[in-house]
């Protein structure tokens, strides 16, 4: 299994896991998380972010509120 597949499976698992399990996993990685370095975007990634931001500000892209996004993610609302 590839690392990318494992990451996806973990993300899916954590998003639906009960609070006790999530807290337990956090305790396992707490020190490493605290010492994690800041993530820095590449120039290509920054360009994409700026393009998406410009499209949003110009009204050329569909945007969702936090609540709408949560409903879409949880399957309670369609795109």
N, CA, C and O atoms as a DFTB+ gen file, in Angstrom:
316 C
 N C O
     1  1       0.852      -1.170       0.000
     2  2       0.000       0.000       0.000
     3  2       0.902       1.238       0.000
     4  3       1.890       1.294       0.733
     5  1       0.559       2.219      -0.820
     6  2       1.385       3.419      -0.903
     7  2       1.134       4.325       0.295
     8  3       0.113       4.222       0.974
     9  1       2.087       5.207       0.533
    10  2       1.949       6.167       1.629
    11  2       0.734       7.064       1.401
    12  3       0.020       7.395       2.347
    13  1       0.501       7.452       0.162
    14  2      -0.653       8.305      -0.151
    15  2      -1.964       7.604       0.208
    16  3      -2.882       8.230       0.739
    17  1      -2.048       6.312      -0.081
    18  2      -3.241       5.540       0.249
    19  2      -3.417       5.446       1.760
    20  3      -4.528       5.577       2.274
    21  1      -2.317       5.218       2.462
    22  2      -2.368       5.133       3.921
    23  2      -2.837       6.461       4.506
    24  3      -3.674       6.479       5.408
    25  1      -2.304       7.572       4.000
    26  2      -2.728       8.898       4.488
    27  2      -4.227       9.097       4.303
    28  3      -4.910       9.563       5.215
    29  1      -4.736       8.748       3.134
    30  2      -6.168       8.908       2.862
    31  2      -6.998       8.065       3.817
    32  3      -8.013       8.523       4.341
    33  1      -6.561       6.829       4.042
    34  2      -7.295       5.948       4.951
    35  2      -7.286       6.498       6.379
    36  3      -8.302       6.453       7.073
    37  1      -6.131       7.019       6.813
    38  2      -6.042       7.599       8.148
    39  2      -6.916       8.839       8.288
    40  3      -7.609       9.003       9.293
    41  1      -6.886       9.704       7.290
    42  2      -7.709      10.917       7.323
    43  2      -9.185      10.550       7.406
    44  3      -9.926      11.127       8.202
    45  1      -9.614       9.595       6.592
    46  2     -11.011       9.153       6.632
    47  2     -11.354       8.554       7.989
    48  3     -12.426       8.818       8.535
    49  1     -10.453       7.754       8.529
    50  2     -10.710       7.124       9.825
    51  2     -10.831       8.168      10.922
    52  3     -11.775       8.138      11.712
    53  1      -9.884       9.086      10.971
    54  2      -9.866      10.099      12.026
    55  2     -11.091      11.000      11.943
    56  3     -11.638      11.395      12.973
    57  1     -11.525      11.328      10.738
    58  2     -12.675      12.226      10.600
    59  2     -13.957      11.623      11.171
    60  3     -14.865      12.361      11.551
    61  1     -14.044      10.302      11.237
    62  2     -15.244       9.643      11.746
    63  2     -15.058       8.951      13.095
    64  3     -16.019       8.425      13.656
    65  1     -13.831       8.945      13.621
    66  2     -13.550       8.236      14.869
    67  2     -14.190       8.953      16.061
    68  3     -14.408      10.165      16.032
    69  1     -14.485       8.183      17.101
    70  2     -15.058       8.821      18.286
    71  2     -13.990       9.635      19.021
    72  3     -12.793       9.434      18.814
    73  1     -14.430      10.542      19.867
    74  2     -13.533      11.490      20.538
    75  2     -12.427      10.806      21.331
    76  3     -11.287      11.271      21.332
    77  1     -12.750       9.713      22.000
    78  2     -11.763       9.008      22.821
    79  2     -10.600       8.499      21.973
    80  3      -9.442       8.601      22.378
    81  1     -10.906       7.956      20.808
    82  2      -9.858       7.448      19.917
    83  2      -9.012       8.589      19.357
    84  3      -7.789       8.477      19.275
    85  1      -9.664       9.685      18.972
    86  2      -8.929      10.832      18.429
    87  2      -7.983      11.391      19.495
    88  3      -6.829      11.701      19.198
    89  1      -8.462      11.518      20.724
    90  2      -7.608      12.019      21.809
    91  2      -6.435      11.071      22.065
    92  3      -5.318      11.517      22.326
    93  1      -6.689       9.770      21.990
    94  2      -5.623       8.792      22.177
    95  2      -4.557       8.895      21.093
    96  3      -3.362       8.823      21.379
    97  1      -4.994       9.065      19.852
    98  2      -4.035       9.218      18.751
    99  2      -3.230      10.500      18.920
   100  3      -2.027      10.524      18.665
   101  1      -3.900      11.561      19.352
   102  2      -3.204      12.826      19.555
   103  2      -2.122      12.670      20.625
   104  3      -1.013      13.181      20.466
   105  1      -2.438      11.973      21.701
   106  2      -1.450      11.761      22.762
   107  2      -0.213      11.031      22.247
   108  3       0.903      11.299      22.691
   109  1      -0.416      10.108      21.308
   110  2       0.715       9.384      20.726
   111  2       1.667      10.311      19.973
   112  3       2.881      10.107      19.982
   113  1       1.109      11.325      19.327
   114  2       1.904      12.194      18.462
   115  2       2.052      13.619      18.982
   116  3       2.597      14.477      18.287
   117  1       1.578      13.879      20.183
   118  2       1.529      15.236      20.722
   119  2       2.876      15.955      20.673
   120  3       2.948      17.094      20.213
   121  1       3.930      15.314      21.136
   122  2       5.238      15.962      21.168
   123  2       5.745      16.246      19.755
   124  3       6.291      17.317      19.492
   125  1       5.565      15.303      18.864
   126  2       6.002      15.507      17.478
   127  2       5.217      16.633      16.818
   128  3       5.786      17.436      16.079
   129  1       3.919      16.696      17.078
   130  2       3.086      17.759      16.529
   131  2       3.538      19.116      17.051
   132  3       3.596      20.086      16.295
   133  1       3.856      19.189      18.329
   134  2       4.286      20.445      18.940
   135  2       5.589      20.955      18.326
   136  3       5.819      22.163      18.276
   137  1       6.434      20.051      17.865
   138  2       7.725      20.440      17.307
   139  2       7.743      20.434      15.781
   140  3       8.799      20.541      15.158
   141  1       6.564      20.307      15.198
   142  2       6.470      20.271      13.742
   143  2       6.838      21.634      13.160
   144  3       6.429      22.675      13.673
   145  1       7.606      21.607      12.098
   146  2       8.008      22.840      11.438
   147  2       6.850      23.396      10.623
   148  3       5.961      22.667      10.183
   149  1       6.890      24.698      10.440
   150  2       5.871      25.361       9.637
   151  2       5.976      24.896       8.192
   152  3       7.072      24.764       7.647
   153  1       4.821      24.648       7.576
   154  2       4.796      24.190       6.192
   155  2       4.944      25.398       5.283
   156  3       4.261      26.404       5.473
   157  1       5.815      25.310       4.312
   158  2       6.054      26.405       3.379
   159  2       5.643      25.958       1.981
   160  3       6.065      24.906       1.500
   161  1       4.811      26.778       1.339
   162  2       4.340      26.463      -0.008
   163  2       5.408      26.781      -1.041
   164  3       6.204      27.705      -0.873
   165  1       5.409      25.999      -2.108
   166  2       6.309      26.275      -3.228
   167  2       5.745      27.460      -4.013
   168  3       4.601      27.860      -3.797
   169  1       6.534      28.013      -4.909
   170  2       6.070      29.118      -5.740
   171  2       4.875      28.697      -6.602
   172  3       3.942      29.475      -6.801
   173  1       4.910      27.481      -7.104
   174  2       3.799      26.966      -7.914
   175  2       2.522      26.875      -7.076
   176  3       1.445      27.247      -7.542
   177  1       2.642      26.382      -5.842
   178  2       1.482      26.285      -4.960
   179  2       0.944      27.674      -4.603
   180  3      -0.269      27.881      -4.562
   181  1       1.843      28.616      -4.347
   182  2       1.417      29.987      -4.045
   183  2       0.666      30.602      -5.225
   184  3      -0.316      31.320      -5.039
   185  1       1.130      30.320      -6.423
   186  2       0.475      30.830      -7.623
   187  2      -0.957      30.298      -7.712
   188  3      -1.883      31.048      -8.023
   189  1      -1.135      29.009      -7.440
   190  2      -2.464      28.395      -7.477
   191  2      -3.365      29.035      -6.423
   192  3      -4.523      29.348      -6.701
   193  1      -2.842      29.229      -5.226
   194  2      -3.623      29.848      -4.157
   195  2      -4.059      31.260      -4.570
   196  3      -5.217      31.632      -4.384
   197  1      -3.146      32.028      -5.118
   198  2      -3.465      33.392      -5.548
   199  2      -4.500      33.403      -6.670
   200  3      -5.389      34.255      -6.682
   201  1      -4.395      32.466      -7.613
   202  2      -5.374      32.370      -8.693
   203  2      -6.760      32.030      -8.145
   204  3      -7.761      32.617      -8.556
   205  1      -6.806      31.085      -7.222
   206  2      -8.080      30.700      -6.604
   207  2      -8.670      31.854      -5.794
   208  3      -9.881      32.074      -5.810
   209  1      -7.819      32.579      -5.095
   210  2      -8.267      33.728      -4.299
   211  2      -8.836      34.812      -5.210
   212  3      -9.894      35.374      -4.926
   213  1      -8.143      35.100      -6.291
   214  2      -8.607      36.115      -7.240
   215  2      -9.956      35.709      -7.835
   216  3     -10.853      36.543      -7.959
   217  1     -10.105      34.437      -8.204
   218  2     -11.367      33.949      -8.761
   219  2     -12.486      34.110      -7.736
   220  3     -13.605      34.480      -8.091
   221  1     -12.192      33.835      -6.479
   222  2     -13.186      33.981      -5.402
   223  2     -13.586      35.443      -5.235
   224  3     -14.773      35.761      -5.180
   225  1     -12.602      36.326      -5.155
   226  2     -12.882      37.741      -4.945
   227  2     -13.633      38.369      -6.118
   228  3     -14.417      39.300      -5.932
   229  1     -13.393      37.860      -7.318
   230  2     -14.076      38.364      -8.510
   231  2     -15.449      37.725      -8.718
   232  3     -16.180      38.099      -9.636
   233  1     -15.792      36.770      -7.871
   234  2     -17.073      36.090      -8.003
   235  2     -17.097      35.057      -9.114
   236  3     -18.174      34.665      -9.564
   237  1     -15.937      34.610      -9.565
   238  2     -15.847      33.638     -10.652
   239  2     -15.755      32.192     -10.175
   240  3     -15.590      31.280     -10.985
   241  1     -15.860      31.982      -8.879
   242  2     -15.817      30.616      -8.358
   243  2     -16.896      30.464      -7.297
   244  3     -17.299      31.440      -6.664
   245  1     -17.356      29.247      -7.108
   246  2     -18.368      28.952      -6.100
   247  2     -17.681      28.832      -4.756
   248  3     -16.678      28.131      -4.621
   249  1     -18.217      29.510      -3.775
   250  2     -17.666      29.456      -2.421
   251  2     -18.740      28.983      -1.463
   252  3     -19.934      29.126      -1.723
   253  1     -18.298      28.418      -0.352
   254  2     -19.218      27.895       0.644
   255  2     -18.829      28.415       2.016
   256  3     -17.650      28.620       2.304
   257  1     -19.828      28.625       2.859
   258  2     -19.558      28.985       4.252
   259  2     -19.020      27.756       4.966
   260  3     -19.089      26.643       4.444
   261  1     -18.498      27.959       6.136
   262  2     -17.985      26.828       6.919
   263  2     -19.101      25.814       7.169
   264  3     -18.895      24.608       7.037
   265  1     -20.289      26.315       7.532
   266  2     -21.417      25.431       7.808
   267  2     -21.821      24.658       6.550
   268  3     -22.082      23.458       6.624
   269  1     -21.875      25.326       5.404
   270  2     -22.219      24.658       4.153
   271  2     -21.190      23.579       3.816
   272  3     -21.553      22.483       3.389
   273  1     -19.914      23.891       4.009
   274  2     -18.854      22.917       3.730
   275  2     -19.004      21.690       4.619
   276  3     -18.860      20.561       4.150
   277  1     -19.292      21.904       5.898
   278  2     -19.475      20.778       6.815
   279  2     -20.647      19.905       6.370
   280  3     -20.567      18.678       6.425
   281  1     -21.724      20.533       5.935
   282  2     -22.893      19.773       5.478
   283  2     -22.573      18.975       4.217
   284  3     -23.016      17.836       4.078
   285  1     -21.821      19.553       3.316
   286  2     -21.417      18.842       2.091
   287  2     -20.531      17.653       2.444
   288  3     -20.731      16.550       1.934
   289  1     -19.558      17.877       3.313
   290  2     -18.631      16.810       3.718
   291  2     -19.384      15.670       4.392
   292  3     -19.076      14.500       4.164
   293  1     -20.344      15.999       5.199
   294  2     -21.092      14.969       5.945
   295  2     -22.231      14.363       5.121
   296  3     -22.983      13.524       5.617
   297  1     -22.355      14.789       3.865
   298  2     -23.361      14.218       2.986
   299  2     -24.758      14.717       3.221
   300  3     -25.711      14.133       2.705
   301  1     -24.918      15.795       3.995
   302  2     -26.242      16.336       4.276
   303  2     -26.652      17.378       3.236
   304  3     -27.776      17.880       3.267
   305  1     -25.750      17.700       2.326
   306  2     -26.016      18.714       1.301
   307  2     -25.221      18.358       0.055
   308  3     -24.113      17.829       0.142
   309  1     -25.786      18.646      -1.083
   310  2     -25.076      18.397      -2.349
   311  2     -24.411      19.669      -2.818
   312  3     -24.808      20.773      -2.445
   313  1     -23.381      19.494      -3.651
   314  2     -22.674      20.652      -4.210
   315  2     -23.556      21.491      -5.082
   316  3     -23.107      22.500      -5.625
